[in-house]
Amino acid sequence: MISTNRTSRTITERMGFGFMRAAAIINIGSLLAIIGLIVVEALPGLSWEFLTEAPRNMMTEGGIWPCLVGTFLLAAGALVIALPLGVMSAVYLHEYAKDSAWVTLTRLSIANLAGVPSIVFGLFGLTFFVVFCGFGVSLLSGILTLAVLSLPIIINTTEAALSQVPQEWREASLALGASRFETITKVILPNALPGVLTGSILALSRAAGETAAIMYTGSVFFTPKEGASLFEPVMALPYHIYVMATSGTNIEATRPLQYGTALVLLLLVLVMSSAAIWLRERRRSR
């Protein structure tokens, strides 16, 4: 009887591991197939001119330089606003706020906001920043919209990083005469920094890859300027791909440029994610 049960458990275990391996192989294979397709289709359009020049001749020629500049300005500007606000909010919720129905509701709201589709943030940005605040379709409206979109991610990851710091360290710091503020700034935050950096880079990566959140607020079909003013619109890689794939005058002619832009955006997000992993591991090793 014992031998039969053991054999049954062994078979079940092997079947479970088999399904997990198959799922992993399917996911990895799908990812490699998508990347391979993008690379193959993008190769005819890749050149130094593609990275350093502006699009011309109805976007069938030229490059994506204004889109690179606009994407950087949008993502970096959103991070500059969202990072301090997100970290301060997480510190308050985890270190200062007492357990209450209000705090529970706030955490639940933040968790729900992290899963809201980006088109909702885009419509919010259009209604509030573009129309109500009077900023118009501009770099500033796009930055503020992406900052609102990034805040839940930064708050959640920062609060998770703060929870990893042992409670004994807080008690030891307070017992040595440090104030709560000194404990947070000199003990807790430095040790939670790897998680904070990871969340920040992930938020930056998402901001750089968003289309719906900026198509109503900060990005346009074409502009000869490269983010010269906060109150002027910019071009961005995600929206550029959307425009070329759906609204171009000669979609087939721009196909290599579409895939080339997608490849650059994919590499940009990959570099950001890799930087997050490297910074986290470097900080942990120290």
Secondary structure, DSSP 4 states (H G I P E B T S, - for coil): -HHHHHHHHHHHHHHHHHHHHHHHHHHHHHHHHHHHHHHHHHGGG-SHHHHHS-EETTTTEE--HHHHHHHHHHHHHHHHHHHHHHHHHHHIIIIIPPS-HHHHHHHHHHHHHHTS-HHHHHHHHIIIIIIIS---SSHHHHHHHHHHHHHHHHHHHHHHHHHTS-HHHHHHHHHTT--HHHHIIIIIHHHHHHHHHHHHHHHHHHHHH-SHHHHTTTB-S--SS-S-STTS-B--HHHHHHHHHHT-S-TTTTHHHHHHHHHHHHHHHHHHHHHHHHHHHHHHH-
